[in-house]
Amino acid sequence: MDYIYIVGIALIVWNFFVFAMYGIDKLNSKRGKPRISERSLLLLAALMGGFGAFIGMRVFRHKTQKLKFKISVPLLMFINVGIVLIYYIYF
């Protein structure tokens, strides 16, 4: 199997994990349980999980009113996609 497919599968799995973290944090907020810090959620998005974070925000309606998330997560998603495209084109 070519390494580019392995990287692609890893990115899909990672973004699903990030998506799940947004869902878990939303569930914890409703139940009054310990939360995942905003810093951690944004870090997960920055570490190539922007797409999962963006979808998680929309599906779970989580952090959608916070300006820092409204700006950062879509920006990180586009940066992540750009990195993948540059990698794909040049390697």
GULUMMI-971289 format. One record per residue: residue in one letter; x, y, z negated of N, C-alpha, C in turn. Coordinates in steps of 0.2 Angstrom, whole numbers, plus 2048, in hexadecimal, padded with zeros to 3 digits. Each point is the difference from the previous one (the first is absolute). Example, Ala and Ser with C-alpha at 12.3 -4.5 7.8 and 13.67 -1.06 7.14 Angstrom:
BEGIN
<pagu><res>A</res><n_east>842</n_east><n_north>7E4</n_north><n_up>7D9</n_up><ca_east>7FC</ca_east><ca_north>806</ca_north><ca_up>800</ca_up><c_east>804</c_east><c_north>806</c_north><c_up>800</c_up></pagu>
<pagu><res>S</res><n_east>7FE</n_east><n_north>805</n_north><n_up>804</n_up><ca_east>804</ca_east><ca_north>806</ca_north><ca_up>7FF</ca_up><c_east>7FC</c_east><c_north>805</c_north><c_up>7FD</c_up></pagu>
//
This chain:
BEGIN
<pagu><res>M</res><n_east>804</n_east><n_north>7FA</n_north><n_up>800</n_up><ca_east>7FC</ca_east><ca_north>806</ca_north><ca_up>800</ca_up><c_east>804</c_east><c_north>806</c_north><c_up>800</c_up></pagu>
<pagu><res>D</res><n_east>7FF</n_east><n_north>805</n_north><n_up>804</n_up><ca_east>804</ca_east><ca_north>806</ca_north><ca_up>801</ca_up><c_east>7FF</c_east><c_north>804</c_north><c_up>7F9</c_up></pagu>
<pagu><res>Y</res><n_east>805</n_east><n_north>804</n_north><n_up>7FE</n_up><ca_east>800</ca_east><ca_north>804</ca_north><ca_up>7FA</ca_up><c_east>7FB</c_east><c_north>805</c_north><c_up>800</c_up></pagu>
<pagu><res>I</res><n_east>7FE</n_east><n_north>803</n_north><n_up>806</n_up><ca_east>7FB</ca_east><ca_north>805</ca_north><ca_up>800</ca_up><c_east>7FA</c_east><c_north>7FE</c_north><c_up>7FE</c_up></pagu>
<pagu><res>Y</res><n_east>7FE</n_east><n_north>7FA</n_north><n_up>801</n_up><ca_east>7FA</ca_east><ca_north>7FD</ca_north><ca_up>7FE</ca_up><c_east>800</c_east><c_north>7FF</c_north><c_up>7F8</c_up></pagu>
<pagu><res>I</res><n_east>805</n_east><n_north>7FE</n_north><n_up>7FE</n_up><ca_east>801</ca_east><ca_north>7FF</ca_north><ca_up>7F9</ca_up><c_east>7FF</c_east><c_north>807</c_north><c_up>7FC</c_up></pagu>
<pagu><res>V</res><n_east>803</n_east><n_north>805</n_north><n_up>803</n_up><ca_east>800</ca_east><ca_north>807</ca_north><ca_up>7FD</ca_up><c_east>7F8</c_east><c_north>802</c_north><c_up>801</c_up></pagu>
<pagu><res>G</res><n_east>7FD</n_east><n_north>7FF</n_north><n_up>805</n_up><ca_east>7F9</ca_east><ca_north>802</ca_north><ca_up>801</ca_up><c_east>7FC</c_east><c_north>7FC</c_north><c_up>7FB</c_up></pagu>
<pagu><res>I</res><n_east>801</n_east><n_north>7FA</n_north><n_up>7FF</n_up><ca_east>7FC</ca_east><ca_north>7FC</ca_north><ca_up>7FB</ca_up><c_east>801</c_east><c_north>803</c_north><c_up>7F9</c_up></pagu>
<pagu><res>A</res><n_east>806</n_east><n_north>801</n_north><n_up>7FF</n_up><ca_east>802</ca_east><ca_north>803</ca_north><ca_up>7F9</ca_up><c_east>7FC</c_east><c_north>807</c_north><c_up>7FF</c_up></pagu>
<pagu><res>L</res><n_east>800</n_east><n_north>804</n_north><n_up>805</n_up><ca_east>7FD</ca_east><ca_north>807</ca_north><ca_up>7FF</ca_up><c_east>7F8</c_east><c_north>7FF</c_north><c_up>7FF</c_up></pagu>
<pagu><res>I</res><n_east>7FD</n_east><n_north>7FB</n_north><n_up>804</n_up><ca_east>7F9</ca_east><ca_north>7FF</ca_north><ca_up>7FF</ca_up><c_east>7FF</c_east><c_north>7FD</c_north><c_up>7F9</c_up></pagu>
<pagu><res>V</res><n_east>804</n_east><n_north>7FC</n_north><n_up>7FD</n_up><ca_east>7FF</ca_east><ca_north>7FD</ca_north><ca_up>7F9</ca_up><c_east>801</c_east><c_north>806</c_north><c_up>7FB</c_up></pagu>
<pagu><res>W</res><n_east>805</n_east><n_north>804</n_north><n_up>801</n_up><ca_east>801</ca_east><ca_north>805</ca_north><ca_up>7FC</ca_up><c_east>7FB</c_east><c_north>805</c_north><c_up>800</c_up></pagu>
<pagu><res>N</res><n_east>7FD</n_east><n_north>802</n_north><n_up>806</n_up><ca_east>7FB</ca_east><ca_north>805</ca_north><ca_up>800</ca_up><c_east>7F9</c_east><c_north>7FD</c_north><c_up>7FD</c_up></pagu>
<pagu><res>F</res><n_east>7FF</n_east><n_north>7F9</n_north><n_up>800</n_up><ca_east>7FA</ca_east><ca_north>7FD</ca_north><ca_up>7FD</ca_up><c_east>801</c_east><c_north>801</c_north><c_up>7F8</c_up></pagu>
<pagu><res>F</res><n_east>807</n_east><n_north>7FF</n_north><n_up>7FE</n_up><ca_east>801</ca_east><ca_north>800</ca_north><ca_up>7F9</ca_up><c_east>7FF</c_east><c_north>807</c_north><c_up>7FD</c_up></pagu>
<pagu><res>V</res><n_east>802</n_east><n_north>805</n_north><n_up>804</n_up><ca_east>7FF</ca_east><ca_north>807</ca_north><ca_up>7FE</ca_up><c_east>7F8</c_east><c_north>802</c_north><c_up>800</c_up></pagu>
<pagu><res>F</res><n_east>7FD</n_east><n_north>7FE</n_north><n_up>805</n_up><ca_east>7F8</ca_east><ca_north>800</ca_north><ca_up>800</ca_up><c_east>7FD</c_east><c_north>7FD</c_north><c_up>7FA</c_up></pagu>
<pagu><res>A</res><n_east>803</n_east><n_north>7FA</n_north><n_up>7FE</n_up><ca_east>7FD</ca_east><ca_north>7FD</ca_north><ca_up>7FA</ca_up><c_east>801</c_east><c_north>804</c_north><c_up>7FA</c_up></pagu>
<pagu><res>M</res><n_east>806</n_east><n_north>803</n_north><n_up>800</n_up><ca_east>802</ca_east><ca_north>804</ca_north><ca_up>7FA</ca_up><c_east>7FC</c_east><c_north>806</c_north><c_up>7FF</c_up></pagu>
<pagu><res>Y</res><n_east>7FD</n_east><n_north>803</n_north><n_up>805</n_up><ca_east>7FC</ca_east><ca_north>806</ca_north><ca_up>800</ca_up><c_east>7F9</c_east><c_north>7FD</c_north><c_up>7FD</c_up></pagu>
<pagu><res>G</res><n_east>7FE</n_east><n_north>7FA</n_north><n_up>803</n_up><ca_east>7FA</ca_east><ca_north>7FD</ca_north><ca_up>7FD</ca_up><c_east>800</c_east><c_north>7FF</c_north><c_up>7F9</c_up></pagu>
<pagu><res>I</res><n_east>806</n_east><n_north>7FD</n_north><n_up>7FE</n_up><ca_east>801</ca_east><ca_north>7FE</ca_north><ca_up>7F9</ca_up><c_east>7FF</c_east><c_north>806</c_north><c_up>7FB</c_up></pagu>
<pagu><res>D</res><n_east>804</n_east><n_north>806</n_north><n_up>803</n_up><ca_east>800</ca_east><ca_north>806</ca_north><ca_up>7FC</ca_up><c_east>7F9</c_east><c_north>803</c_north><c_up>7FF</c_up></pagu>
<pagu><res>K</res><n_east>7FC</n_east><n_north>7FF</n_north><n_up>805</n_up><ca_east>7F9</ca_east><ca_north>803</ca_north><ca_up>800</ca_up><c_east>7FC</c_east><c_north>7FC</c_north><c_up>7FB</c_up></pagu>
<pagu><res>L</res><n_east>801</n_east><n_north>7F9</n_north><n_up>801</n_up><ca_east>7FC</ca_east><ca_north>7FC</ca_north><ca_up>7FB</ca_up><c_east>802</c_east><c_north>801</c_north><c_up>7F9</c_up></pagu>
<pagu><res>N</res><n_east>807</n_east><n_north>801</n_north><n_up>7FF</n_up><ca_east>802</ca_east><ca_north>801</ca_north><ca_up>7F9</ca_up><c_east>7FD</c_east><c_north>807</c_north><c_up>7FD</c_up></pagu>
<pagu><res>S</res><n_east>7FF</n_east><n_north>805</n_north><n_up>805</n_up><ca_east>7FE</ca_east><ca_north>806</ca_north><ca_up>7FE</ca_up><c_east>7F8</c_east><c_north>800</c_north><c_up>7FE</c_up></pagu>
<pagu><res>K</res><n_east>7FD</n_east><n_north>7FC</n_north><n_up>803</n_up><ca_east>7F9</ca_east><ca_north>7FF</ca_north><ca_up>7FE</ca_up><c_east>7FF</c_east><c_north>7FC</c_north><c_up>7FA</c_up></pagu>
<pagu><res>R</res><n_east>804</n_east><n_north>7FB</n_north><n_up>7FE</n_up><ca_east>800</ca_east><ca_north>7FC</ca_north><ca_up>7FA</ca_up><c_east>804</c_east><c_north>803</c_north><c_up>7FA</c_up></pagu>
<pagu><res>G</res><n_east>803</n_east><n_north>806</n_north><n_up>801</n_up><ca_east>804</ca_east><ca_north>803</ca_north><ca_up>7FB</ca_up><c_east>806</c_east><c_north>7FC</c_north><c_up>7FE</c_up></pagu>
<pagu><res>K</res><n_east>803</n_east><n_north>7FC</n_north><n_up>805</n_up><ca_east>806</ca_east><ca_north>7FC</ca_north><ca_up>7FE</ca_up><c_east>806</c_east><c_north>805</c_north><c_up>802</c_up></pagu>
<pagu><res>P</res><n_east>806</n_east><n_north>7FD</n_north><n_up>7FF</n_up><ca_east>806</ca_east><ca_north>804</ca_north><ca_up>801</ca_up><c_east>801</c_east><c_north>801</c_north><c_up>808</c_up></pagu>
<pagu><res>R</res><n_east>802</n_east><n_north>806</n_north><n_up>802</n_up><ca_east>800</ca_east><ca_north>801</ca_north><ca_up>807</ca_up><c_east>807</c_east><c_north>800</c_north><c_up>803</c_up></pagu>
<pagu><res>I</res><n_east>800</n_east><n_north>800</n_north><n_up>807</n_up><ca_east>806</ca_east><ca_north>800</ca_north><ca_up>803</ca_up><c_east>802</c_east><c_north>808</c_north><c_up>801</c_up></pagu>
<pagu><res>S</res><n_east>806</n_east><n_north>802</n_north><n_up>7FF</n_up><ca_east>801</ca_east><ca_north>807</ca_north><ca_up>800</ca_up><c_east>7FF</c_east><c_north>803</c_north><c_up>807</c_up></pagu>
<pagu><res>E</res><n_east>7FF</n_east><n_north>806</n_north><n_up>801</n_up><ca_east>7FF</ca_east><ca_north>803</ca_north><ca_up>806</ca_up><c_east>807</c_east><c_north>800</c_north><c_up>804</c_up></pagu>
<pagu><res>R</res><n_east>805</n_east><n_north>801</n_north><n_up>7FC</n_up><ca_east>807</ca_east><ca_north>800</ca_north><ca_up>803</ca_up><c_east>801</c_east><c_north>7F9</c_north><c_up>803</c_up></pagu>
<pagu><res>S</res><n_east>7FE</n_east><n_north>7FA</n_north><n_up>7FD</n_up><ca_east>801</ca_east><ca_north>7FA</ca_north><ca_up>802</ca_up><c_east>7FC</c_east><c_north>7FF</c_north><c_up>807</c_up></pagu>
<pagu><res>L</res><n_east>7FA</n_east><n_north>802</n_north><n_up>800</n_up><ca_east>7FC</ca_east><ca_north>7FF</ca_north><ca_up>805</ca_up><c_east>803</c_east><c_north>804</c_north><c_up>806</c_up></pagu>
<pagu><res>L</res><n_east>802</n_east><n_north>806</n_north><n_up>7FF</n_up><ca_east>803</ca_east><ca_north>803</ca_north><ca_up>806</ca_up><c_east>807</c_east><c_north>7FD</c_north><c_up>802</c_up></pagu>
<pagu><res>L</res><n_east>804</n_east><n_north>7FD</n_north><n_up>7FB</n_up><ca_east>806</ca_east><ca_north>7FD</ca_north><ca_up>802</ca_up><c_east>7FF</c_east><c_north>7FA</c_north><c_up>804</c_up></pagu>
<pagu><res>L</res><n_east>7FA</n_east><n_north>7FC</n_north><n_up>7FF</n_up><ca_east>7FE</ca_east><ca_north>7FA</ca_north><ca_up>804</ca_up><c_east>7FF</c_east><c_north>802</c_north><c_up>807</c_up></pagu>
<pagu><res>A</res><n_east>7FC</n_east><n_north>806</n_north><n_up>800</n_up><ca_east>7FF</ca_east><ca_north>803</ca_north><ca_up>807</ca_up><c_east>806</c_east><c_north>802</c_north><c_up>804</c_up></pagu>
<pagu><res>A</res><n_east>805</n_east><n_north>803</n_north><n_up>7FC</n_up><ca_east>806</ca_east><ca_north>802</ca_north><ca_up>803</ca_up><c_east>804</c_east><c_north>7FB</c_north><c_up>803</c_up></pagu>
<pagu><res>L</res><n_east>800</n_east><n_north>7FA</n_north><n_up>7FC</n_up><ca_east>804</ca_east><ca_north>7FA</ca_north><ca_up>802</ca_up><c_east>7FD</c_east><c_north>7FC</c_north><c_up>805</c_up></pagu>
<pagu><res>M</res><n_east>7FE</n_east><n_north>803</n_north><n_up>806</n_up><ca_east>7FD</ca_east><ca_north>7FD</ca_north><ca_up>805</ca_up><c_east>7F9</c_east><c_north>7FD</c_north><c_up>7FF</c_up></pagu>
<pagu><res>G</res><n_east>7FD</n_east><n_north>802</n_north><n_up>7FB</n_up><ca_east>7F9</ca_east><ca_north>7FE</ca_north><ca_up>7FE</ca_up><c_east>7FB</c_east><c_north>806</c_north><c_up>802</c_up></pagu>
<pagu><res>G</res><n_east>801</n_east><n_north>804</n_north><n_up>804</n_up><ca_east>7FC</ca_east><ca_north>806</ca_north><ca_up>801</ca_up><c_east>7F9</c_east><c_north>7FE</c_north><c_up>803</c_up></pagu>
<pagu><res>F</res><n_east>800</n_east><n_north>7FB</n_north><n_up>805</n_up><ca_east>7FA</ca_east><ca_north>7FE</ca_north><ca_up>803</ca_up><c_east>7FB</c_east><c_north>7FD</c_north><c_up>7FB</c_up></pagu>
<pagu><res>G</res><n_east>803</n_east><n_north>7FB</n_north><n_up>7FC</n_up><ca_east>7FC</ca_east><ca_north>7FD</ca_north><ca_up>7FA</ca_up><c_east>7FE</c_east><c_north>805</c_north><c_up>7FB</c_up></pagu>
<pagu><res>A</res><n_east>804</n_east><n_north>805</n_north><n_up>7FF</n_up><ca_east>7FD</ca_east><ca_north>805</ca_north><ca_up>7FB</ca_up><c_east>7FB</c_east><c_north>804</c_north><c_up>803</c_up></pagu>
<pagu><res>F</res><n_east>800</n_east><n_north>802</n_north><n_up>806</n_up><ca_east>7FB</ca_east><ca_north>804</ca_north><ca_up>804</ca_up><c_east>7FA</c_east><c_north>7FC</c_north><c_up>800</c_up></pagu>
<pagu><res>I</res><n_east>800</n_east><n_north>7FA</n_north><n_up>802</n_up><ca_east>7FA</ca_east><ca_north>7FC</ca_north><ca_up>800</ca_up><c_east>7FD</c_east><c_north>7FF</c_north><c_up>7F9</c_up></pagu>
<pagu><res>G</res><n_east>804</n_east><n_north>7FE</n_north><n_up>7FC</n_up><ca_east>7FE</ca_east><ca_north>7FF</ca_north><ca_up>7F9</ca_up><c_east>7FC</c_east><c_north>807</c_north><c_up>7FD</c_up></pagu>
<pagu><res>M</res><n_east>803</n_east><n_north>805</n_north><n_up>802</n_up><ca_east>7FD</ca_east><ca_north>807</ca_north><ca_up>7FD</ca_up><c_east>7F9</c_east><c_north>800</c_north><c_up>803</c_up></pagu>
<pagu><res>R</res><n_east>7FF</n_east><n_north>7FE</n_north><n_up>806</n_up><ca_east>7FA</ca_east><ca_north>801</ca_north><ca_up>804</ca_up><c_east>7FB</c_east><c_north>7FA</c_north><c_up>7FE</c_up></pagu>
<pagu><res>V</res><n_east>802</n_east><n_north>7FA</n_north><n_up>7FF</n_up><ca_east>7FB</ca_east><ca_north>7FB</ca_north><ca_up>7FF</ca_up><c_east>7FE</c_east><c_north>800</c_north><c_up>7F8</c_up></pagu>
<pagu><res>F</res><n_east>805</n_east><n_north>802</n_north><n_up>7FC</n_up><ca_east>7FE</ca_east><ca_north>800</ca_north><ca_up>7F9</ca_up><c_east>7FE</c_east><c_north>807</c_north><c_up>7FD</c_up></pagu>
<pagu><res>R</res><n_east>800</n_east><n_north>805</n_north><n_up>805</n_up><ca_east>7FF</ca_east><ca_north>807</ca_north><ca_up>7FE</ca_up><c_east>804</c_east><c_north>802</c_north><c_up>7FA</c_up></pagu>
<pagu><res>H</res><n_east>806</n_east><n_north>7FE</n_north><n_up>800</n_up><ca_east>805</ca_east><ca_north>801</ca_north><ca_up>7FB</ca_up><c_east>805</c_east><c_north>806</c_north><c_up>801</c_up></pagu>
<pagu><res>K</res><n_east>800</n_east><n_north>805</n_north><n_up>7FC</n_up><ca_east>805</ca_east><ca_north>805</ca_north><ca_up>801</ca_up><c_east>7FF</c_east><c_north>805</c_north><c_up>805</c_up></pagu>
<pagu><res>T</res><n_east>7FA</n_east><n_north>7FF</n_north><n_up>803</n_up><ca_east>7FE</ca_east><ca_north>804</ca_north><ca_up>806</ca_up><c_east>7FF</c_east><c_north>808</c_north><c_up>7FE</c_up></pagu>
<pagu><res>Q</res><n_east>7FF</n_east><n_north>801</n_north><n_up>7FA</n_up><ca_east>7FF</ca_east><ca_north>807</ca_north><ca_up>7FE</ca_up><c_east>806</c_east><c_north>804</c_north><c_up>7FE</c_up></pagu>
<pagu><res>K</res><n_east>806</n_east><n_north>7FC</n_north><n_up>7FF</n_up><ca_east>806</ca_east><ca_north>803</ca_north><ca_up>7FE</ca_up><c_east>804</c_east><c_north>802</c_north><c_up>806</c_up></pagu>
<pagu><res>L</res><n_east>801</n_east><n_north>807</n_north><n_up>800</n_up><ca_east>804</ca_east><ca_north>803</ca_north><ca_up>805</ca_up><c_east>806</c_east><c_north>7FD</c_north><c_up>802</c_up></pagu>
<pagu><res>K</res><n_east>804</n_east><n_north>7FE</n_north><n_up>7FB</n_up><ca_east>807</ca_east><ca_north>7FD</ca_north><ca_up>801</ca_up><c_east>7FF</c_east><c_north>7F9</c_north><c_up>804</c_up></pagu>
<pagu><res>F</res><n_east>7FA</n_east><n_north>7FC</n_north><n_up>7FF</n_up><ca_east>7FF</ca_east><ca_north>7FA</ca_north><ca_up>804</ca_up><c_east>7FD</c_east><c_north>802</c_north><c_up>806</c_up></pagu>
<pagu><res>K</res><n_east>7FC</n_east><n_north>805</n_north><n_up>801</n_up><ca_east>7FD</ca_east><ca_north>801</ca_north><ca_up>806</ca_up><c_east>805</c_east><c_north>803</c_north><c_up>805</c_up></pagu>
<pagu><res>I</res><n_east>805</n_east><n_north>802</n_north><n_up>7FE</n_up><ca_east>806</ca_east><ca_north>803</ca_north><ca_up>805</ca_up><c_east>805</c_east><c_north>7FA</c_north><c_up>800</c_up></pagu>
<pagu><res>S</res><n_east>802</n_east><n_north>7FE</n_north><n_up>7FB</n_up><ca_east>806</ca_east><ca_north>7FB</ca_north><ca_up>800</ca_up><c_east>7FF</c_east><c_north>7FA</c_north><c_up>803</c_up></pagu>
<pagu><res>V</res><n_east>7FA</n_east><n_north>7FC</n_north><n_up>7FF</n_up><ca_east>7FF</ca_east><ca_north>7FA</ca_north><ca_up>802</ca_up><c_east>7FF</c_east><c_north>800</c_north><c_up>808</c_up></pagu>
<pagu><res>P</res><n_east>7FC</n_east><n_north>804</n_north><n_up>803</n_up><ca_east>800</ca_east><ca_north>800</ca_north><ca_up>807</ca_up><c_east>807</c_east><c_north>802</c_north><c_up>803</c_up></pagu>
<pagu><res>L</res><n_east>804</n_east><n_north>804</n_north><n_up>7FD</n_up><ca_east>806</ca_east><ca_north>802</ca_north><ca_up>803</ca_up><c_east>805</c_east><c_north>7FA</c_north><c_up>7FF</c_up></pagu>
<pagu><res>L</res><n_east>800</n_east><n_north>7FD</n_north><n_up>7FB</n_up><ca_east>804</ca_east><ca_north>7FA</ca_north><ca_up>7FF</ca_up><c_east>7FE</c_east><c_north>7FA</c_north><c_up>805</c_up></pagu>
<pagu><res>M</res><n_east>7FA</n_east><n_north>800</n_north><n_up>801</n_up><ca_east>7FE</ca_east><ca_north>7FB</ca_north><ca_up>805</ca_up><c_east>803</c_east><c_north>801</c_north><c_up>807</c_up></pagu>
<pagu><res>F</res><n_east>7FF</n_east><n_north>807</n_north><n_up>802</n_up><ca_east>803</ca_east><ca_north>801</ca_north><ca_up>807</ca_up><c_east>808</c_east><c_north>800</c_north><c_up>800</c_up></pagu>
<pagu><res>I</res><n_east>803</n_east><n_north>801</n_north><n_up>7FA</n_up><ca_east>807</ca_east><ca_north>7FF</ca_north><ca_up>800</ca_up><c_east>802</c_east><c_north>7F9</c_north><c_up>801</c_up></pagu>
<pagu><res>N</res><n_east>7FC</n_east><n_north>7FC</n_north><n_up>7FC</n_up><ca_east>801</ca_east><ca_north>7F9</ca_north><ca_up>800</ca_up><c_east>7FF</c_east><c_north>7FD</c_north><c_up>807</c_up></pagu>
<pagu><res>V</res><n_east>7FB</n_east><n_north>802</n_north><n_up>803</n_up><ca_east>7FF</ca_east><ca_north>7FE</ca_north><ca_up>807</ca_up><c_east>805</c_east><c_north>802</c_north><c_up>805</c_up></pagu>
<pagu><res>G</res><n_east>802</n_east><n_north>806</n_north><n_up>7FF</n_up><ca_east>806</ca_east><ca_north>803</ca_north><ca_up>804</ca_up><c_east>806</c_east><c_north>7FC</c_north><c_up>7FF</c_up></pagu>
<pagu><res>I</res><n_east>802</n_east><n_north>7FE</n_north><n_up>7FA</n_up><ca_east>806</ca_east><ca_north>7FC</ca_north><ca_up>7FF</ca_up><c_east>7FF</c_east><c_north>7F9</c_north><c_up>803</c_up></pagu>
<pagu><res>V</res><n_east>7FA</n_east><n_north>7FD</n_north><n_up>800</n_up><ca_east>7FF</ca_east><ca_north>7FA</ca_north><ca_up>803</ca_up><c_east>801</c_east><c_north>801</c_north><c_up>808</c_up></pagu>
<pagu><res>L</res><n_east>7FD</n_east><n_north>805</n_north><n_up>803</n_up><ca_east>801</ca_east><ca_north>801</ca_north><ca_up>807</ca_up><c_east>807</c_east><c_north>801</c_north><c_up>802</c_up></pagu>
<pagu><res>I</res><n_east>804</n_east><n_north>804</n_north><n_up>7FC</n_up><ca_east>807</ca_east><ca_north>802</ca_north><ca_up>802</ca_up><c_east>804</c_east><c_north>7F9</c_north><c_up>7FF</c_up></pagu>
<pagu><res>Y</res><n_east>7FF</n_east><n_north>7FC</n_north><n_up>7FB</n_up><ca_east>803</ca_east><ca_north>7FA</ca_north><ca_up>800</ca_up><c_east>7FF</c_east><c_north>7FB</c_north><c_up>805</c_up></pagu>
<pagu><res>Y</res><n_east>7F9</n_east><n_north>800</n_north><n_up>802</n_up><ca_east>7FE</ca_east><ca_north>7FC</ca_north><ca_up>806</ca_up><c_east>803</c_east><c_north>802</c_north><c_up>806</c_up></pagu>
<pagu><res>I</res><n_east>800</n_east><n_north>806</n_north><n_up>802</n_up><ca_east>803</ca_east><ca_north>803</ca_north><ca_up>806</ca_up><c_east>808</c_east><c_north>7FF</c_north><c_up>800</c_up></pagu>
<pagu><res>Y</res><n_east>803</n_east><n_north>802</n_north><n_up>7FB</n_up><ca_east>807</ca_east><ca_north>800</ca_north><ca_up>800</ca_up><c_east>804</c_east><c_north>7F9</c_north><c_up>7FF</c_up></pagu>
<pagu><res>F</res><n_east>7FC</n_east><n_north>7FB</n_north><n_up>7FD</n_up><ca_east>803</ca_east><ca_north>7FA</ca_north><ca_up>7FE</ca_up><c_east>7FC</c_east><c_north>7FB</c_north><c_up>803</c_up></pagu>
//
